[in-house]
Amino acid sequence: MRNESHVGGAGSCGSGGLPSGFTAPRPTAVLITLAGVNQANSPRVDSEVGPLRSVLLHRPGAELKRLTPRNNDQLLFDSIPWVGRAQEEHDAFAEVLRGHGVEVLLLSELLRATLEDPRAHAAGVHAAVDGRRLGGDLADSLRSHLSGVPAGVLAEVLMAGMTFEELPAAEGTSLVRKMNHPYDFAVDPLPNLLFTRDSSAWIADRVAISSLAMPARNRETALLDLVYAYHPRFLGTVRAYGAHSAPIEGGDILLLAPGVLAVGVGERTSAAGAEALARSAFADDIAHTVLAVPIAQARATMHLDTVCTMVGADAVVMYPLARESLVAYTLRPDEADGGKEALRVDGPRPFLTAAAEAMGIDRLRVIDTGLDPVTAEREQWDDGNNTLAVAPGVVVGYERNIETNARLEQAGIEVLRIAGSELGSGRGGPRCMSCPIARAPLPEKLAFPN
Ligand SMILES: NC(=O)NCCC[C@H](N)C(=O)O
């Protein structure tokens, strides 16, 4: 059970459907004060669209230069990005956010600062060296080498990996060294760090470190673990999801309203992951309802946020084909059980119905992108549905999705367009590339801007 108590009353979405005794989380009146940190930016996220205050991004770096036509599929990129241009596109993305009053935290900078702490440095070395791949001798010698490098160098190794050729020269012979090609990876690079959405997610005042499904992304969580454990900015951060290991990825988690989560179940997040997240969120009193939403197990729909994102407090943009077909299982704590250990599972029902009921609103509006099927499919692939809200009714989207953006604007949504020709080669849009850390509460009136 959760130890901390929240200040505040019921959530702004009304109390329809709330199990008795549940107090929907509201931003606490008492905020932790840290040197240099604006109180309004204290970590807390209760919705998808509350005014964005602080966000974690990762400016793509040397890890993208590791991609080749031989390894890009395995490393989950659809082509080989032009790294300099990807950085320019990313800088422009960060500038758009800053221009809207958002504090942008860069993962590489947080990681470097984190590794200045000797405990984090030691844990970082441990995370970099895979004894099963390198064998005892090589692993020992790499460990001892990395233990002596400065924080910035270790951070680079953790992000960009290391080839056998780049390993420090060593005495004696190593079969492993001899039998690997010099350009093989002794430490795998993490090009998907770019998609900070997936590796961790804030739910209320807790952070859930994901359990990433794909081997190419597995080690990302170790980096986030270090930052949240040792960076002074995050001292005292409490975890959601704890030590669970069933796959769950942030791109599958939508905070539909305070206390209401939708969790996509498909290629990445498993049913076991959704169930474990629900149990843990109920026990921590950070959610009262979790909607488990089956999505097609395909690359185009790897996460729920590839087909649906929120653009207003009661509005989503959704891939037209998903509109009629998405369903949801509704998970709630089983009150009959007298505690929060047992779950009640209802459904499946149409997603839009189940979501509106859980949110306590009459209906969840879908922006009708009304596209012809071919355009819809093309723009969904190019992350047209993957928007990042900086405030209700104001979203960041890729400029290339001309028709989806036009429809959003016709519906009264402001679209802040960014270029993504290179960033998109990893198959992710503005929401995938951002992990909100602080959002202001939703305005009391859930006005749809139209
Ligand atoms: N939430 C998202 O949809 N994230 C995009 C992740 C793309 C990355 N290349 C991946 O396959 O995991």
The ligand as an ORCA input file, in Angstrom:
! r2SCAN-3c Opt
* xyz 0 1
  N       6.244      5.252    -28.360
  C       6.762      4.919    -29.541
  O       6.040      4.532    -30.438
  N       8.086      4.926    -29.662
  C       8.789      4.698    -30.858
  C       9.883      3.729    -30.666
  C      10.637      3.462    -31.939
  C      11.810      2.534    -31.755
  N      12.595      2.468    -32.944
  C      11.333      1.149    -31.393
  O      11.124      0.337    -32.288
  O      11.204      0.842    -30.218
*
